[in-house]
């Protein structure tokens, strides 16, 4: 059994800054001013306090410069001296609920903002609090020259196979991943040197054998947590603890990859920390707004690129960059996850509306006079396209009669089932609280165009659905009038003879997940849940559900369930 004296210790002073969460952004921004004031004062007064990490997101630099413009030069001076560590992200996102391109643009903008403040972003892929990590993150980070990945949440039973330091690989790229031991506050809130020694002994007793197995001789200690101020006595404590303790940055933690075990796949376990993936279905309207915004922004950017290539039209670099910045400001994990106070999410809807106005203008200019029909996908496809018709005075013409239309019939045996059950959990976690009830079909009618209108009812819930067969698939538009509280509403699609694997869309990948995950080998901090996430498509056997902003599904031997609503009354 290794002893505490067998290791060196890298102590990273930091604060984890949730921009908005249980209070709105404006409140936390004022607190940020006070916290960073203390950081600047301490670093300037004490050369022994060699560095401090301003979280993993460059937007903190912008926010502080906004609230303390008189201190901008002091901030830049400490950044230039490498005594402040910032980036690499623009905002710390929830990696699972945003698109892959959004993750790339996040890192691009983070680098741009850091350079605007005169410093390169940290060389560490620091993601302390995201609720799990997609399988392709190593590819994304490696594309930006980031060789390490530091995280708290997501490790499951793979810890038995790869430990807490391992090579995480995807698509031919890899990073050295380090699980915080066990969290990004493992050396925070220290009052005495005795507190610090006790904390170190606990960490080594629990994780020392895993570090020894990996050949890692340095223990990463994180002196900080959510919104915590700097601890000015930290250099003095480190001196008293001994020469094996030094203050540094996350970028200084660079264990050798040689001999480390390799892991491929997503990190969505909760053996050491809660994963809290109930957020997949919290405030679904936020997820839908984000999906629309991401899709529209990518489409408009594609159209603008094609027009620039075809016609030599100027590409709207600045306008597109502004749109991405505005979108990314809605991607911090407490924001996009829907687990903040009501004021935060009302503010988010305003930001999406403002972004929509920007995209409307940029899109009109990208299409040019007279408009154009553009397929933004890299393959040919068939679909029905509709648009409005503008009538102008001074022109003569006649309205064309609609061509005869032969509607497709819905396939025989088509059935739509809605299930509802009580939820006694919160925005982070679904907790079943009673019997599952199926909605009653109270009305149906076939329309002239071949579509089927359905009405279902549950106590406090009315559900209207339009179903139509289009080009070999069934399109559904469901409107829910909800007056019920503390419940989860899902739609169920039966899949006869379901296979053992479910396929789900992820960031730059289609994930294959077992229909029946293996039971935990040990006790987890948070037991595994049967639900999982998709960026848009989920398929079980021959049945594929293509969704827009509905990320939570559950696959079982009888079929697929999509969560339409999860309504609770508490944050946590």
N, C-alpha and C positions, 0 to 999 in steps of 0.2 A: 504494500500500500504506500503510494507516494506521500511525502510530507510537504508542508507549505514551503520549507526551505529548499525544495528541489526545483522551484520555479522562479522565473523573473516575472515582474508585473508591470504591464503597461496600463497606466491610469489615464483615462480620457474624461476630462471635465466637459460637460455638455448640458444643454437643456433641450428637451423634446417639445416642440412648439406646435400644438394644435391651433390653427388659425381661428377656428370656430368650432364650437362643440356644445357644451352645456350652457354657454352664454354666446351671444353673437360676436362677430368679428371685431366690431368697434371696441368692445370691452377688452378683448384679448390684445388688441393692438396697443391700447394704452398701457396694459401690463407689460407688453413687450418692450416699450420704451423704458420702463423702470428697470426691467431685468438686464437689458443690454447696457444701460447706463452703468449698472454695477459691474458688468463684465469689463467695459472699457476702463473704468476707474481702477479696478483691481489689476488688470494686466499692465496698465501704465505705471502703477505704483510699485509693482513687485515683479522684477525680472525673473524671479524663480518660478513664477506661475507662467510657464513657457507657452501654453496654448489653451484655447477653449474652442469647442465645436458648436457652431450655431445651427444645430440640427443638420439634417441632410438635404435642406431645401434652400435654394437661393432666394426665394421670394421673401424670406425673413430679412434679407439685406434691403430690399425695396421697401418693405413695411417700416423698418426702423428709420430709413432715410426720410420717409414721409412724415413720421411722427417726431423725429429729431433732426431736421435738416441742418441745424447748427453743429451737429456732431458727425456729419458725413465725412469730413476730412480725417477725423480721429479714427473712424471706422475703416477708411481706406488705408490709413497708415498701418494699422494692425494687420489688416489683410495682406498688405504688401510685405510685411515682415514675417509672414507665415505664422503669426501667433493666433490668428483666427482661421478656423477651418469651415468651409461652406460648400454647399452642393453635395452630390452632383445633380440632384433633381431640381426642377423648378418648384414643384410642390411634392410632398410625400403622398403618393396616391394609394388608393386601394388598387393593387395591381390586377385583381381578378375581375372587377366590375367595369373597367374601362378597356377600350380597344387596344390592340397591339400598337397601332400607329400612334395612339395617344401617349403610350409609354415612350416611344422613340422621340416624339416632339417634346415631351416633358424633359428628357435628358438634353436635347438640343437647346431648349430655351434656358435650362439651368446653366449650361456652359456659357451661353451668350450673356446672361445676367452677371455671372461671376466675372467674366472678362470685362464687362462694363464697369465693374467695381475694381478692376485692376489686378485680378487674381485668377489663377486656374482653379477649377473645381477640384474637390478632393478626389484622390485616385481610388477611393473605397466605394464599393456599391453598398451604401448604407441605407437600409430599410428597416428601421427598428420596430415599427408597430403595424405594418400591413397585416391584414387578417388572412394570411396564406399567400402563396407565390406560384404563378403559372410555370409550366414546364419549360417555357422558352426564355425565361429570364436570363440564363447564362449567355444565350446567343445575343440578347439585347445589350447586356452589360459589356460583353467582350467586344461588341462593335464600337463601343466608346472607349476602348482601352482600359476598362476597369477589370482588374484581376481578382478582386475579392468581393464577397457578398456577406454582409453582417446582418443577422436577422434574429428575431425573438420568437415569432409564432410560425408554426407549420410543421415542426418535426413530429413524426409519429413513431411507429415501431421500427422504422429504418435506422433509428439511433442504435439499435442492437447490432446492426450490420455495418454501418459507416461511421458511427460515433458522432461527435459534435464538431469535428473539423474534417471536411471531405471535399473531393472534387465533384462539383455539380456540373453535369454535361448536358448539352442539347445541340442538335444539328451541327456536330463537329466543333462546337465552341465549349469552353468550360471556364469556370471560376472556382477559386477556393472558397468554400462556404464555411462560415463559422457561426454556430449557434451561440447567442449570448448565454451566459451561465448564471441563471437560466433566463434573465431578462435584462433589458437595457438600463435598469436601475440597480444593478447588483452591488454597486459601491456607493449608493446615494444615502443621504440623510445620516451621515456619520457625526456623532457628537464628540467622541473621544477616540484616542488611538486604540484603546482596548476594544471599542466597537469595531474598528477597522480590522484588527487582528482576528476577532471572532468571526467576522464576515468572511475573511480570507480562508480561515480554517474550514468553515462550512462549505465554501465553494470547492476547495481542494479535496475535502473528504468525499464530496458527491461526484465531482467531475474529473478529479486528478487522474484516476485510472484511464479514462477515455482520452485525456490529453496525452498521457504517457504512451498509450497504444498508438496514437497518431504521430508520435515523435515531436510533439509541439511543447516547447519549453517555456512559453510565455503565456500567462493568463491575462486575458483582456478584462479590465475592470472599468465599468461605466459609472462615473460619478455625476449622475444627473437623472432627471425624470421629467414628467409633464410639468412644464411651466416653472420649474425650480430655478431659483437664482444661483449665481456662482457661490462656491464655498471658499472664502478667502483663505482659510487656514489649511487648505489642501496641501500646499508645498511643505508646510511645517509638519503635517502628519506624515507625509511621505518620507521626510528626513528621519523622523523618529521610527518609522517602520523599517528603515534600513536601505542600503544601496541597491537592493533588488527591485525597489519601487521607483518608477520614473513617470513624470507627466508627459503625455504625448498626444498624438492624434490618431483617429481611426485609420488614416492612410499609413501609419507606421506599422500596423499589424499586417505582416506579409509572411505568413508561414509557407514553407516550401511545399510544393505540390507533390514532390517525389515520394512515392510510396503510399500516398493517401488513397483510400478506397474511392471508387467512383459510384455516383448515384445519378440516375436519369429518371425524370418524371417530375410531377408537381409536388409541392410541399404544402399539404393541406391536413396535416395531423395535429392533434392537440394533446400530446402526451405530457409535454412540459408546460404549455401555456394554453389558455382558452383560445380557440380559433374564432368563435363568435360569428359563424356563417349564417346565423339567422338574419343577418343584415342583407342577405341576398333578396329577401322579400319585404324588407322594411321600406315603407314609402315608395311603392312601385312606381308612382307617378314621376319620381325623380329619375329612376332608371329609364323610363320611357322617354323623358325629355332629353336625357343624355344620349340615348341611342339615336334619336332623331337629329340631334345637333352634330354628333360625330359623322353620321352618314351624310348629312347635307354638306358639311364642311369638306369632306373628302370628295364628294361628287363635284362641288364647285371648283375645288382645287384642280381636279382632273380636267374639267371642262376648260378652265383657264389655261392649263398647260397645253391641251390639244389645240386651242385657238392660237396660242403663241407659236406653236410649231407649224401650224398650217398657214396662218395668215401673217405671221411676224408681228402680231399684236404684243404690246408690252405685258409682261406677266406682273400681276399686282402683288409683288413680294411683301410690301409693307402691310397691305390690307389683310393678306392671308396670315401673316405673322401675328397681327393684332387679333384676328379671330381665334387663332390657336391659343394665344395667351388668355383670352377671355374664357375659352372653354376649359383650359387647364385650371383656372381658378375655382372651378366647381369640382375638381377631382381629388382634393385631400380626402383621406380615408374616412374621417368623421362626417364629411359632407356628402360624398357620393354614396356612402353606405346607408344614409338615411337615419343615422343614430344620434342626431343632435336635437336641440330644442327647436320648437316650431318656428321661431324667428329666423333661425339659420336657413331652414328649407324654404321659407317664403322669400328670403333674399336670393337663394339659388334660382328660384323660378324667375325672378326679375332678371338675373344675369342671363339665363337662357333666352328670355324674351329680347334682351338687348343684343345678344349675339345673333338672334334670328334677324333683327333689323339690319345688322351689318352684312350678314350673308345674303339678304335680299338684294342689296345694292351691288355687292361684289358679283353675285350670280347674274344679275341683269347685264352688267358690263361684260362679263365673261362670255355670255351667249351672243352679244352683239345685236345690232339692229335687225329686226325680223325674226330673231330667235333661231334656235337650232334644236335638232333632236340628237342627243348624245347618249351612247351606251358607255357608262363608265367602267364596265367590267371587261376583262381581257378575253372574252369569248362571245360568240354570237348567241342571241337568245330571242325568244318570242314572248311578247307580253302585250297586254292592252294598255295603250297610252292615252290619257285624257288631259285636256287643258281647257282653259276658258277661251272664249271668243270675244274679241273687242269690236264693237260696232262704232264706226266713225261717221259723222255727218259729212256730206259732200261726195260720197262714193255711192255708186249704184251697183246692185247685185241682187242675187236671189239666194235664199236659204236652201241649202241642199237637203233633200229628204234623207232620213236615215236609211241605210241599206238593210235588207232583210237580215235578221239575226236568228240563228238556231242555237238556243241555249244548250249547254251540256247538262245532262241529268246527274244528280247526285247518285253515287253508287248505292246499290241495295245494301241494307244492313247498317247504314251510317247511323251512329248514335252518339249523342253528346251527353256526358254525365258531369254534373257539378256536385262537388262534395264540400261540406262545411263542418268545421269543428271548433270548439272553444279553445282559446289560447290564453293561458294564464302567465305567459312570459313577458318579455319586454322587447325593445327594438333590436337587441343583440341576439336574443335566443327565443326560439319557439318552444313552448311548454304545453303539451296537450292537457286539456282540462275537462274532457267529457266525451260524449258519444259523437261519432261521425254521422252526419245526416246527409242524405242525398236530396237535391232539389227536385221539386215536383214540376213536371211539364204541364203548364196551365194553358198553353195556346200554341198553335202552329198554323202556318198557311204557306202555300206555294205561290210565288209571284210570277208574273208573265215572263220575266227574263230567266226563269228557271231556278232562281234562288229560293231558299227556304228560310222563313222567319220563325224563330222559336222564342217562347217566353217561359222562363222557369221562375220559381218562387221558393223562398225560404223565409222564416220569420225575420223581418227587418231587411230583407234583401230581395230585389227584383233584378232579373237577368234577361236581357234581350240580345239575341244572337241572329246575325244574318250569315247563312252558309250558302256558298255557291261553288260549283265546279268550274275551274278555269285552267285550261291548258294542262290537264292531267293531274291537277291537285285540287284540294278543297281549301278555299279561303274562308276564314271565319273572322267576323268582327263582332266582338262582344262588348256590351255596355252594361255596367253594373251600377244600380242605384242602391247604395248601402247606407242603412241607418243602424246597423248592428255594431256592437262594440266587442272588443277582445275575442277575435275569432280569425280563422284562416280559411279562405275560400280557394278551392282548386278545381281545375277541370281534369277529368280522367278520360284517357283514350285507351281502350283495351288492345292488347297485342297478344294474339294467340300464339302459343309455342315460342315464347320469348327466348332468345339465345342467352348465352352467359356473359355477353359483353354489351355495354351501352356506349355509343359514340356521341361525343359532345364537342361543339365548337369552342376553341380557345384562342388565345393570342398566337397567331401564326401557326396554328396546329389544329388537328382533329385528335382529340384525346380518346383513348380506349380505356374505359373503366370497368372493373368487374361488376356484374349484376349483384353479386353477393360478396361484398368485401370481407376479407378475413377478420375474425374477431380479434380484439386487442390482445397482445401477449402479456401486457401488464396493465396496472391501473392507470388510466389517463386522467389528467386534470379535468378535462371536459370529455365525456364519453362521445364516441363517434355518432354522427347523426345520419339518417338515411337519405337526406336531401343532398343535392350537389348543384353545381352551377354550369351555365352555358352562356356563351356570348351571343347566341342566336339560334343555333340548330342543335337538336338532340334527336338521336335515332336509336330505336330498339328493333332489331330485325328489319322487316320491310316498312315499318312505320317511322316517318321522320316528321318532327314538329319544328316548323320554322317560325321563330318568335321575333318580336321587335321590342326589346327592353323588358322582357320577362325572364330574368336570369335563373330562377330557382325551379328545379325539377326533382322528381323522385322516380326512379326506375325500380320496378319490382317484377316478379314473375308474371303478374297479371296485366301489366301495361305501364304507361307513363302518366304522371301527374304533373301539371304545371300550376304553380302558385300564382293566382291572379291578384289576391289581396291578402295582406296580413295586418290586422288592425289591432293595436294595443295602445295603452294609455300612459306608459312610463318609458323613460329612456333606459334606466337600468335599476 
